[in-house]
Amino acid sequence: MYCLQGWLTYKIMWKIRILNSCNG
């Protein structure tokens, strides 16, 4: 459960990083 939550958090952060990169 903890590992899954960490993976989801990592995936979300990765997605946000791409969005910020495109906007920046």
Buried (B, 14 or more C-beta within 10 A) or exposed (E): EEEEEEEEEEEEEEEEEEEEEEEE
